[in-house]
Amino acid sequence: MNCAERLVALFGSQAEAARRMKIDRAVVNNWVKSGYIPSRWAVEVEGVSGGQILATEVLNEAYAARPIRVKSRGDDAVLFGSPLEGNDAMNPYAPAKRIQSFHPPQRTLMGPGPTEIHPRVLTTMSQPAIGYLDPVFVEMMEELKALLRYVFQTKNALTFPVSGPGSVGMEYCFVNMVRPGDKVVVARNGVFGGRMIENVERCGGIPVVVEHEWGEPVDPQKVEDALKANRDARILAFVHAETSTGALSDAKTLVEVAHKYDAMTIVDAVTSLGGCPVLVDEWKVDAIYSASQKCLSCTPGLSPVSFSDRVVEFVKGRKDKIHSWFMDMNLLLGYWGATTRTYHHTAPTNSLLGLHEALLLIKEEGLENSWARHTRHHIALKAGLEAMGLKFLVKEPWQIPQMNAVLVPEGVNEAEVRKRLLSEFSLEIGAGLGPLAGKIWRFGIMGYSCRPDNVMLCLSALGSVLSDMGYPLHVGDAEAAAHSAYAQMHQKAAQQKKKEKVKVAA
């Protein structure tokens, strides 16, 4: 069986193979008749087939059918792949498996992160690498800091991206602000509050844990009671938008409570930044961290942070040594500060270029418009999910627009649903964590993934899978409910715009 026949057999028909390749069916028919696939399609065939038909196989078959005449090579020369067989083609340390270039499948990402990445960001990241102390790169760093201040809504001088994922941003805050023996009040209402506790312990601090039901916001009264009972507590740490549950807490009130007892605050804004209001200066947040791969819609591996002058002065005044060299704020001040740059570490230059572009996209859209977009598509998605009879884990006032935690109906295999969505629709949604494992699905609509086409695909695909599995629903009701929600929002916006025009005219 030649490569053309294998391609057709893999997808069941010439029509389906043509659809997957995004070409006319007549082209595939011609491949089958001629007995080979032209060499120019080799890479595309390998990618579409998921590596089941290798590019080298297509090239060698095409070369056999229509040899390339090269004067410097004999007729028996092998142009593609190794001329040797088996282990003779590799040294003893080479992988036993033949490894080709990796081409990930195109996925619709609607889980808790990462999100889809805007084409402009991908293009920017593919630009040539330059040195991290290059004057041009240093200029870009200043712009990047300014853009981050915009999304954080702060004038904090020390606002920059830490080289590492959101977990590194979390650790960066704790390792600089928590001294051995310091008492830290930590509110836990999900997985990531638990990670804060772990960080306090690893820094030698004493955590005072304020427990909450998973799916509920942090209760300011419980926090105040803990601070009142522990007057020597120096820090309050909490998650603004708990990724594991989809619950949003009242950050402004919690910071006010902390400051009432002269405690500094560490705020997790990993899932909230860019998707809903985060107002660092207005709320008087002391330290805050986020991540690049959620509502900012950039590649994973960067953690934006921002610190008030109060925190910077505290860290500068510490008598003991920061327990991490890499995350020592005093050392990074010379790298990300406003003065002449000093070498600290090799920065992930192309990732930083990508974050610069991702933040620029938010600036061009307008931060308030980004928040509104996440809310708009959340309302439509919610209408569709509820039309299926599904219920949300979190009560409406505390639901995060960008992270929707939905209870799995009784009798439905949640893992099987996720598996089928991925295999049949190339759609990824998230599972529950900790005590919520197997009990919820997490639907993320963040950043570039937060689009109406993704919402409608998600509802259609989920309805199809649930219907096939015997869950009682009317296929199409969810899509109709979402369309209706969109229509109502558009109508309301049009009416509001009309009123504003009348006011201006008056």
FISEDREN-608295 format. One record per residue (C-alpha): x, z, y; residue number from 0. Coordinates in steps of 0.001 Angstrom, whole numbers, plus 500000, padded with zeros to 6 digits. Layout:
N
<pt <X, Z, Y>, NUM>
...
***
This chain:
506
<pt <500000, 500000, 500000>, 0>
<pt <501531, 498913, 503318>, 1>
<pt <501383, 500901, 506566>, 2>
<pt <498366, 498990, 507884>, 3>
<pt <496359, 499682, 504715>, 4>
<pt <497460, 503331, 504756>, 5>
<pt <496295, 503662, 508371>, 6>
<pt <492853, 502285, 507504>, 7>
<pt <492621, 504483, 504393>, 8>
<pt <493631, 507541, 506419>, 9>
<pt <490724, 507141, 508832>, 10>
<pt <488206, 505602, 506437>, 11>
<pt <487640, 502240, 508119>, 12>
<pt <489233, 499645, 510363>, 13>
<pt <486769, 500570, 513120>, 14>
<pt <487772, 504233, 513064>, 15>
<pt <491487, 503371, 512933>, 16>
<pt <491016, 501107, 515955>, 17>
<pt <489125, 503858, 517801>, 18>
<pt <491894, 506371, 517134>, 19>
<pt <494544, 503876, 518277>, 20>
<pt <492384, 502919, 521305>, 21>
<pt <492638, 499210, 520526>, 22>
<pt <490275, 496422, 519480>, 23>
<pt <489161, 496373, 515851>, 24>
<pt <490333, 492741, 515554>, 25>
<pt <493922, 493923, 516115>, 26>
<pt <493742, 496322, 513165>, 27>
<pt <492121, 493597, 511051>, 28>
<pt <495040, 491288, 511874>, 29>
<pt <497511, 494007, 510825>, 30>
<pt <495820, 494318, 507450>, 31>
<pt <495768, 490533, 506941>, 32>
<pt <499410, 490072, 507938>, 33>
<pt <500500, 493034, 505800>, 34>
<pt <502450, 494930, 508473>, 35>
<pt <502097, 496710, 511821>, 36>
<pt <504236, 495259, 514657>, 37>
<pt <507216, 497453, 515504>, 38>
<pt <506052, 498110, 519071>, 39>
<pt <503209, 500263, 517651>, 40>
<pt <505506, 502468, 515535>, 41>
<pt <505546, 505585, 517728>, 42>
<pt <501794, 505421, 518434>, 43>
<pt <500996, 505117, 514710>, 44>
<pt <503142, 508151, 513889>, 45>
<pt <501453, 510182, 516622>, 46>
<pt <497886, 509182, 515726>, 47>
<pt <498463, 509735, 512011>, 48>
<pt <499934, 513165, 512660>, 49>
<pt <503223, 512130, 511038>, 50>
<pt <501624, 510927, 507785>, 51>
<pt <502861, 507426, 508590>, 52>
<pt <506354, 507670, 510048>, 53>
<pt <507590, 505415, 512833>, 54>
<pt <510630, 504513, 510724>, 55>
<pt <508338, 503271, 507929>, 56>
<pt <506465, 501024, 510366>, 57>
<pt <509755, 499743, 511832>, 58>
<pt <511357, 499030, 508453>, 59>
<pt <508222, 497266, 507183>, 60>
<pt <507973, 495167, 510351>, 61>
<pt <511672, 494322, 510100>, 62>
<pt <511221, 493246, 506453>, 63>
<pt <508329, 490961, 507401>, 64>
<pt <509966, 489544, 510536>, 65>
<pt <513717, 490297, 510481>, 66>
<pt <515541, 490825, 513744>, 67>
<pt <518553, 488512, 513801>, 68>
<pt <521601, 490295, 515212>, 69>
<pt <524904, 488390, 514994>, 70>
<pt <527024, 491538, 514687>, 71>
<pt <525159, 492758, 511600>, 72>
<pt <524860, 491372, 508137>, 73>
<pt <521565, 490408, 506502>, 74>
<pt <521553, 493628, 504446>, 75>
<pt <522017, 495956, 507432>, 76>
<pt <519433, 498748, 507817>, 77>
<pt <518441, 499048, 511462>, 78>
<pt <516031, 501981, 511232>, 79>
<pt <516759, 505234, 509410>, 80>
<pt <519670, 506054, 507113>, 81>
<pt <521002, 503416, 504665>, 82>
<pt <521654, 506225, 502168>, 83>
<pt <519217, 507826, 499737>, 84>
<pt <518222, 511484, 499418>, 85>
<pt <520771, 514248, 500067>, 86>
<pt <523554, 511697, 500501>, 87>
<pt <522114, 510949, 503919>, 88>
<pt <522695, 514471, 505266>, 89>
<pt <525264, 517256, 505289>, 90>
<pt <524664, 520515, 503393>, 91>
<pt <523281, 522272, 506492>, 92>
<pt <520717, 519664, 507444>, 93>
<pt <517014, 520476, 506896>, 94>
<pt <515689, 519304, 503542>, 95>
<pt <512606, 517927, 505269>, 96>
<pt <512973, 514720, 507238>, 97>
<pt <512264, 515750, 510834>, 98>
<pt <510892, 513274, 513356>, 99>
<pt <510140, 513584, 517071>, 100>
<pt <507288, 516020, 517587>, 101>
<pt <504089, 514662, 519108>, 102>
<pt <501430, 517391, 519496>, 103>
<pt <497807, 516327, 519095>, 104>
<pt <495583, 516098, 522153>, 105>
<pt <493553, 519317, 522240>, 106>
<pt <490762, 520567, 524464>, 107>
<pt <491932, 524103, 525203>, 108>
<pt <489061, 526520, 525783>, 109>
<pt <490596, 529708, 524447>, 110>
<pt <492226, 532671, 526226>, 111>
<pt <495290, 530585, 527107>, 112>
<pt <497305, 528522, 527440>, 113>
<pt <495140, 526067, 529333>, 114>
<pt <495377, 522325, 529684>, 115>
<pt <497997, 521269, 532222>, 116>
<pt <497232, 518909, 535085>, 117>
<pt <499003, 515514, 534768>, 118>
<pt <500694, 516086, 538123>, 119>
<pt <502273, 519277, 536786>, 120>
<pt <503457, 517545, 533599>, 121>
<pt <504943, 514712, 535648>, 122>
<pt <506720, 517143, 537942>, 123>
<pt <508194, 519048, 534997>, 124>
<pt <509651, 515824, 533572>, 125>
<pt <511795, 515244, 536660>, 126>
<pt <515605, 515484, 536407>, 127>
<pt <517045, 518971, 536144>, 128>
<pt <519079, 520294, 539055>, 129>
<pt <521177, 523418, 539508>, 130>
<pt <519399, 526659, 540282>, 131>
<pt <521692, 527265, 543283>, 132>
<pt <521366, 523697, 544560>, 133>
<pt <520323, 523819, 548255>, 134>
<pt <517335, 521586, 547463>, 135>
<pt <516211, 523926, 544683>, 136>
<pt <516677, 526974, 546936>, 137>
<pt <514397, 525329, 549497>, 138>
<pt <511799, 524761, 546776>, 139>
<pt <512043, 528454, 545820>, 140>
<pt <511037, 529453, 549358>, 141>
<pt <508022, 527143, 549190>, 142>
<pt <507126, 528559, 545794>, 143>
<pt <507166, 532109, 547174>, 144>
<pt <504931, 531041, 550070>, 145>
<pt <502438, 529424, 547688>, 146>
<pt <502396, 532551, 545516>, 147>
<pt <501700, 534717, 548565>, 148>
<pt <498727, 532445, 549233>, 149>
<pt <497190, 532850, 545751>, 150>
<pt <497931, 536598, 545749>, 151>
<pt <496590, 536824, 549331>, 152>
<pt <499545, 538905, 550462>, 153>
<pt <502402, 538974, 552931>, 154>
<pt <504637, 540954, 550553>, 155>
<pt <508214, 539723, 550995>, 156>
<pt <509012, 540347, 547326>, 157>
<pt <506612, 537887, 545716>, 158>
<pt <508162, 535577, 543119>, 159>
<pt <507897, 534387, 539494>, 160>
<pt <509797, 536362, 536844>, 161>
<pt <511435, 534180, 534189>, 162>
<pt <509282, 535058, 531194>, 163>
<pt <505617, 535254, 530146>, 164>
<pt <503056, 537715, 531524>, 165>
<pt <504330, 540397, 529143>, 166>
<pt <507705, 540243, 530912>, 167>
<pt <505948, 540599, 534263>, 168>
<pt <504227, 543702, 532895>, 169>
<pt <507483, 545172, 531653>, 170>
<pt <509205, 544271, 534931>, 171>
<pt <506738, 546469, 536839>, 172>
<pt <506985, 549419, 534490>, 173>
<pt <510737, 549404, 533944>, 174>
<pt <511369, 549484, 537710>, 175>
<pt <508630, 551925, 538693>, 176>
<pt <508534, 554439, 535816>, 177>
<pt <511355, 556953, 535476>, 178>
<pt <511890, 559136, 532402>, 179>
<pt <509477, 562060, 532603>, 180>
<pt <507130, 560379, 535102>, 181>
<pt <503444, 560866, 534401>, 182>
<pt <501382, 557640, 534474>, 183>
<pt <497587, 557404, 534269>, 184>
<pt <496650, 554324, 532216>, 185>
<pt <493077, 553043, 531887>, 186>
<pt <492505, 551375, 528516>, 187>
<pt <489443, 549180, 527990>, 188>
<pt <491059, 546531, 525797>, 189>
<pt <494252, 545276, 524176>, 190>
<pt <496309, 544936, 527337>, 191>
<pt <495631, 548446, 528579>, 192>
<pt <497151, 549498, 525264>, 193>
<pt <500271, 547471, 526018>, 194>
<pt <500606, 549299, 529325>, 195>
<pt <500677, 552589, 527417>, 196>
<pt <503420, 551203, 525196>, 197>
<pt <505469, 550282, 528271>, 198>
<pt <505121, 553765, 529767>, 199>
<pt <506365, 555327, 526532>, 200>
<pt <509312, 552943, 526226>, 201>
<pt <510365, 553794, 529791>, 202>
<pt <510388, 557485, 528861>, 203>
<pt <507251, 558208, 530883>, 204>
<pt <504267, 560340, 529900>, 205>
<pt <501028, 558338, 529620>, 206>
<pt <497708, 559962, 530513>, 207>
<pt <495222, 557669, 528800>, 208>
<pt <491713, 557171, 530194>, 209>
<pt <489753, 555628, 527339>, 210>
<pt <486797, 553246, 527775>, 211>
<pt <484570, 551286, 525445>, 212>
<pt <485906, 547778, 524895>, 213>
<pt <483783, 545409, 526934>, 214>
<pt <483210, 547886, 529761>, 215>
<pt <485014, 547885, 533131>, 216>
<pt <487351, 550726, 534093>, 217>
<pt <485285, 553635, 535430>, 218>
<pt <486636, 554862, 538825>, 219>
<pt <485140, 558315, 538249>, 220>
<pt <486969, 558752, 534929>, 221>
<pt <490184, 557670, 536638>, 222>
<pt <489652, 560103, 539504>, 223>
<pt <488997, 562930, 537053>, 224>
<pt <492294, 562142, 535309>, 225>
<pt <494231, 562045, 538590>, 226>
<pt <492586, 565277, 539724>, 227>
<pt <493608, 566960, 536474>, 228>
<pt <497160, 565533, 536709>, 229>
<pt <498186, 565949, 540339>, 230>
<pt <501793, 565146, 539453>, 231>
<pt <500885, 561661, 538176>, 232>
<pt <502840, 559081, 540165>, 233>
<pt <501210, 555825, 539030>, 234>
<pt <497822, 554432, 538019>, 235>
<pt <497968, 551340, 535789>, 236>
<pt <494960, 549215, 534860>, 237>
<pt <493934, 545680, 533895>, 238>
<pt <491899, 543858, 536527>, 239>
<pt <490473, 541233, 534141>, 240>
<pt <490813, 542300, 530501>, 241>
<pt <491576, 539121, 528536>, 242>
<pt <490574, 540632, 525205>, 243>
<pt <487013, 541404, 526298>, 244>
<pt <486170, 539397, 529400>, 245>
<pt <485495, 542530, 531482>, 246>
<pt <486276, 542637, 535216>, 247>
<pt <487097, 545978, 536859>, 248>
<pt <486699, 546992, 540508>, 249>
<pt <490347, 546826, 541544>, 250>
<pt <489728, 547705, 545195>, 251>
<pt <487977, 550979, 544362>, 252>
<pt <490522, 551922, 541693>, 253>
<pt <493417, 551423, 544123>, 254>
<pt <491613, 553533, 546727>, 255>
<pt <491201, 556334, 544173>, 256>
<pt <494898, 556165, 543250>, 257>
<pt <496046, 556310, 546864>, 258>
<pt <493741, 559251, 547486>, 259>
<pt <495994, 561192, 545093>, 260>
<pt <499208, 559591, 546425>, 261>
<pt <499730, 557531, 543274>, 262>
<pt <501067, 553966, 543288>, 263>
<pt <499274, 551244, 541333>, 264>
<pt <500299, 548640, 538760>, 265>
<pt <497653, 545942, 538309>, 266>
<pt <497415, 543339, 535534>, 267>
<pt <496067, 540104, 537067>, 268>
<pt <497123, 537816, 534218>, 269>
<pt <493670, 536313, 533702>, 270>
<pt <492195, 536874, 537166>, 271>
<pt <494749, 535221, 539489>, 272>
<pt <493384, 531879, 540682>, 273>
<pt <490067, 532244, 538850>, 274>
<pt <488393, 535041, 540808>, 275>
<pt <489254, 537019, 543967>, 276>
<pt <492603, 538838, 543889>, 277>
<pt <493259, 540314, 547351>, 278>
<pt <496550, 542183, 547199>, 279>
<pt <496850, 543123, 550885>, 280>
<pt <493168, 543894, 551435>, 281>
<pt <493075, 546111, 548344>, 282>
<pt <496517, 547608, 549178>, 283>
<pt <497862, 546978, 545657>, 284>
<pt <501401, 548323, 545144>, 285>
<pt <502545, 546162, 542210>, 286>
<pt <500799, 543274, 540491>, 287>
<pt <501733, 540707, 537857>, 288>
<pt <500154, 537575, 536395>, 289>
<pt <501033, 534601, 534175>, 290>
<pt <501518, 530884, 534728>, 291>
<pt <499507, 529574, 531761>, 292>
<pt <495991, 530747, 532579>, 293>
<pt <494081, 529998, 535813>, 294>
<pt <497277, 528675, 537422>, 295>
<pt <497286, 526012, 534678>, 296>
<pt <501038, 525675, 534316>, 297>
<pt <503328, 525831, 531306>, 298>
<pt <503689, 529283, 529672>, 299>
<pt <506857, 531208, 530426>, 300>
<pt <506621, 532397, 534043>, 301>
<pt <505105, 535605, 535405>, 302>
<pt <504299, 535747, 539142>, 303>
<pt <504727, 539269, 540565>, 304>
<pt <504288, 540864, 543978>, 305>
<pt <505484, 544251, 545261>, 306>
<pt <504672, 546216, 548390>, 307>
<pt <507461, 547509, 550628>, 308>
<pt <506630, 550997, 549330>, 309>
<pt <507563, 549973, 545786>, 310>
<pt <510744, 548189, 546891>, 311>
<pt <511928, 551253, 548804>, 312>
<pt <511130, 553508, 545857>, 313>
<pt <513132, 551336, 543445>, 314>
<pt <516065, 551102, 545852>, 315>
<pt <516053, 554891, 546124>, 316>
<pt <516118, 555602, 542374>, 317>
<pt <519121, 557713, 541381>, 318>
<pt <519057, 556658, 537739>, 319>
<pt <519915, 553203, 536460>, 320>
<pt <517090, 550771, 535661>, 321>
<pt <516954, 550567, 531860>, 322>
<pt <516937, 546763, 531793>, 323>
<pt <519726, 544699, 533332>, 324>
<pt <517717, 541474, 533340>, 325>
<pt <514672, 543067, 534976>, 326>
<pt <516491, 545283, 537474>, 327>
<pt <514723, 544639, 540787>, 328>
<pt <517859, 545553, 542727>, 329>
<pt <519740, 542668, 541118>, 330>
<pt <516922, 540149, 541478>, 331>
<pt <516526, 540980, 545185>, 332>
<pt <519698, 538985, 545758>, 333>
<pt <518349, 536065, 543753>, 334>
<pt <514774, 535803, 545056>, 335>
<pt <515261, 537542, 548399>, 336>
<pt <515269, 535785, 551783>, 337>
<pt <519056, 536023, 552110>, 338>
<pt <521777, 533836, 550594>, 339>
<pt <521150, 533397, 546876>, 340>
<pt <523458, 535156, 544409>, 341>
<pt <523731, 534224, 540743>, 342>
<pt <521691, 536365, 538363>, 343>
<pt <520485, 534193, 535478>, 344>
<pt <519906, 530538, 534680>, 345>
<pt <516434, 529968, 536045>, 346>
<pt <513989, 527742, 534124>, 347>
<pt <514231, 525089, 536831>, 348>
<pt <511764, 522517, 535509>, 349>
<pt <509166, 525173, 534717>, 350>
<pt <509500, 526447, 538285>, 351>
<pt <509012, 522899, 539566>, 352>
<pt <505837, 522760, 537489>, 353>
<pt <504579, 526073, 538903>, 354>
<pt <505274, 524812, 542417>, 355>
<pt <503054, 521785, 541740>, 356>
<pt <500342, 523867, 540031>, 357>
<pt <500158, 526215, 543023>, 358>
<pt <500131, 523244, 545386>, 359>
<pt <497076, 521906, 543535>, 360>
<pt <495293, 525223, 544157>, 361>
<pt <496310, 525124, 547832>, 362>
<pt <494957, 521574, 548151>, 363>
<pt <491705, 522548, 546441>, 364>
<pt <491424, 525752, 548472>, 365>
<pt <491644, 529170, 546820>, 366>
<pt <488002, 530012, 547535>, 367>
<pt <486975, 526651, 546070>, 368>
<pt <488962, 527432, 542927>, 369>
<pt <487119, 530737, 542546>, 370>
<pt <483786, 528944, 543115>, 371>
<pt <484639, 526251, 540553>, 372>
<pt <485315, 528829, 537861>, 373>
<pt <482031, 530593, 538661>, 374>
<pt <480069, 527316, 538692>, 375>
<pt <481212, 526207, 535250>, 376>
<pt <480831, 529744, 533881>, 377>
<pt <477161, 529707, 534897>, 378>
<pt <476610, 526376, 533137>, 379>
<pt <478490, 527436, 529999>, 380>
<pt <476613, 530724, 529902>, 381>
<pt <473256, 528946, 530230>, 382>
<pt <474133, 526711, 527295>, 383>
<pt <475416, 529512, 525071>, 384>
<pt <472359, 531649, 525754>, 385>
<pt <470116, 528671, 524977>, 386>
<pt <471663, 528776, 521495>, 387>
<pt <470630, 532415, 521210>, 388>
<pt <474175, 533754, 521667>, 389>
<pt <474803, 536997, 523557>, 390>
<pt <477716, 538077, 525756>, 391>
<pt <479814, 541162, 524976>, 392>
<pt <480096, 542196, 528637>, 393>
<pt <477136, 542938, 530909>, 394>
<pt <476551, 540338, 533618>, 395>
<pt <477931, 542201, 536690>, 396>
<pt <481310, 542610, 534983>, 397>
<pt <481682, 539226, 533264>, 398>
<pt <484848, 537309, 534105>, 399>
<pt <483884, 533693, 534898>, 400>
<pt <487048, 532316, 533317>, 401>
<pt <486934, 534354, 530081>, 402>
<pt <483621, 534457, 528217>, 403>
<pt <483429, 536844, 525247>, 404>
<pt <480435, 535992, 523044>, 405>
<pt <479155, 537989, 520074>, 406>
<pt <479252, 536158, 516745>, 407>
<pt <475734, 535925, 515238>, 408>
<pt <475124, 537909, 512082>, 409>
<pt <475891, 535942, 508939>, 410>
<pt <478131, 533385, 510705>, 411>
<pt <481761, 533051, 509598>, 412>
<pt <483521, 533134, 512980>, 413>
<pt <486884, 531933, 511620>, 414>
<pt <485248, 528963, 509878>, 415>
<pt <483556, 527947, 513142>, 416>
<pt <486876, 528008, 514990>, 417>
<pt <488551, 526086, 512186>, 418>
<pt <485910, 523353, 512210>, 419>
<pt <485914, 523084, 515992>, 420>
<pt <489672, 522508, 515849>, 421>
<pt <489707, 520080, 512926>, 422>
<pt <486563, 518072, 513757>, 423>
<pt <486529, 518148, 517565>, 424>
<pt <490153, 519056, 518431>, 425>
<pt <488660, 521951, 520415>, 426>
<pt <490343, 525366, 520533>, 427>
<pt <488502, 528611, 521267>, 428>
<pt <489806, 532157, 520876>, 429>
<pt <489139, 534898, 518346>, 430>
<pt <488567, 538602, 518948>, 431>
<pt <491486, 541050, 518986>, 432>
<pt <491809, 544576, 517640>, 433>
<pt <488449, 546184, 516853>, 434>
<pt <486712, 543008, 518071>, 435>
<pt <488427, 540778, 515485>, 436>
<pt <485791, 538783, 513617>, 437>
<pt <483073, 539971, 516016>, 438>
<pt <483481, 537753, 519089>, 439>
<pt <484573, 534315, 520209>, 440>
<pt <486451, 533962, 523479>, 441>
<pt <485673, 530849, 525519>, 442>
<pt <488192, 530253, 528293>, 443>
<pt <487428, 527960, 531222>, 444>
<pt <490592, 528372, 533240>, 445>
<pt <492486, 526157, 535654>, 446>
<pt <492544, 522485, 534659>, 447>
<pt <490459, 523316, 531563>, 448>
<pt <487632, 524451, 533867>, 449>
<pt <485767, 521137, 534057>, 450>
<pt <482183, 520008, 533350>, 451>
<pt <483263, 517622, 530578>, 452>
<pt <484924, 520507, 528735>, 453>
<pt <481828, 522680, 529131>, 454>
<pt <479551, 519968, 527729>, 455>
<pt <481937, 519125, 524869>, 456>
<pt <482174, 522796, 523938>, 457>
<pt <478395, 523251, 523834>, 458>
<pt <477826, 520031, 521899>, 459>
<pt <480586, 520740, 519365>, 460>
<pt <479615, 524375, 518857>, 461>
<pt <475944, 523439, 518428>, 462>
<pt <476858, 520791, 515874>, 463>
<pt <479034, 523146, 513820>, 464>
<pt <476549, 526034, 513917>, 465>
<pt <473691, 523694, 512962>, 466>
<pt <475686, 522346, 509993>, 467>
<pt <476317, 525936, 508882>, 468>
<pt <472592, 526709, 508874>, 469>
<pt <472358, 528674, 512116>, 470>
<pt <468844, 528157, 513558>, 471>
<pt <469016, 526226, 516817>, 472>
<pt <467663, 523041, 518336>, 473>
<pt <470540, 520631, 518852>, 474>
<pt <470580, 519487, 522476>, 475>
<pt <468966, 522588, 523967>, 476>
<pt <472331, 524019, 525029>, 477>
<pt <473406, 520821, 526774>, 478>
<pt <470015, 520589, 528518>, 479>
<pt <470295, 524194, 529716>, 480>
<pt <473792, 523560, 531104>, 481>
<pt <472663, 520366, 532861>, 482>
<pt <469741, 522281, 534350>, 483>
<pt <472076, 525015, 535595>, 484>
<pt <474341, 522420, 537211>, 485>
<pt <471340, 520726, 538843>, 486>
<pt <470048, 523992, 540261>, 487>
<pt <473475, 524855, 541684>, 488>
<pt <473820, 521385, 543237>, 489>
<pt <470359, 521659, 544766>, 490>
<pt <471116, 525097, 546178>, 491>
<pt <474407, 523867, 547631>, 492>
<pt <472682, 520876, 549223>, 493>
<pt <470040, 523108, 550802>, 494>
<pt <472726, 525430, 552141>, 495>
<pt <474637, 522499, 553603>, 496>
<pt <471435, 521240, 555259>, 497>
<pt <470803, 524658, 556838>, 498>
<pt <474345, 524755, 558195>, 499>
<pt <473894, 521307, 559784>, 500>
<pt <470686, 522482, 561447>, 501>
<pt <472473, 525549, 562849>, 502>
<pt <475294, 523410, 564236>, 503>
<pt <472831, 520977, 565799>, 504>
<pt <470924, 523863, 567399>, 505>
***
